[in-house]
Amino acid sequence: MMKKLLVLAVLGVSALCAADGAKIFGAKCAECHGANGKEASISGKAIAGDTGALSKLTGYKSGSFGGEQKATMQASLEGLSDEDIKALAAYVGSLK
């Protein structure tokens, strides 16, 4: 019984994180990367399914990663907590 409750709790947290990541993506990322993360434009590139998103987002936020879009990305990530960044990265990684 405890094992089932633990599994349900983990799945619930995962679903909550995915929902938070989707909300953050819509507010902070979709304008440049498209609603599905597949847009490639001058100001953004396709990021759907990027399994390295957490490392990149953390680096952008700290200023230790990025090229010409570094300042834009830092501004986009401003105000996001570490948990927000994790949820966003998980969401980006889940996009197909």
N, C-alpha and C positions, 0 to 999 in steps of 0.2 A: 504494500500500500504506500509506504513512504517513497519507494522508488518511483511509483507512478506520479505522486505529488511533486517530486523533484523534477521529473521530466516535464510535467505540465508547467511548473514554475519557470523553468529554463525556456521553454517554448514561448511562454507569455512574455518574458523579458525580451526575447529575440524579436517577437512581433512588435513589441512596443518600440524597440530600437529602430526597427525597419520603418515604422510609421514616423518616428521622429526624424530619421534620416531623409525620408521622402519629403517631409515638410521643409526641412532645412534646404534640401536640394532645390525645391521649387522656389524658395525665397532667395537663395544666394547663388545658385549655379545655373539654373535653367536658361537664364537670359543669354548666356554665352555658349553653353554646352548643349542646349536644346532640352526639351522636356524629357527625352529618353536617353540623354547623355551621348547621343550619336552625332551631334552637329559638329562640323568642322568649319570654323569661320576665322576671320582675321583675329578676333579677340578670344577665341577658344578652340579647343580641339576635342575630338571624340574621346570620351573617358569611360564609356559604358564597359563594365566588366573589368575595370582596372583593379587587379588584385594588390597592387602596390600603392593604392590611394592613401592609406593611413600614413605611410612614411612620407609621401609627397605632401599631404595636407599639413602634417606636423612640421615638416621642414619649411613650407610656405609661411605658416603661422609664426615660427620662430625666426624666420629670415635666413635660414641656413640652406634653403633650396630655391631654385628657380632662376629663370633667365629674364627675358624682356617682360614677361607677365608677372614678375615677382611682386611688384608694388600693387598691381591690380588684385592679385590673389590675396595678399596680406590684408588689403582693405575689405575684401569679400569675407574673409574669415574673422575679422575683428568682432569681438564680443562673443565668439563661440567658446564654450568650455571644452575641456579635453573629452568629456563624455559626448558632447555634440559632434566633435571631430570624429570620434570613433563610430558614432551612429551614421554620420554622413559617409564615411569611408565604407562601412558595411553596405550601405545602400548603393553606392556607386559600384562596388564589387558585384552586387546582385543584378545589376542591369544587364540585359542581354541584347 
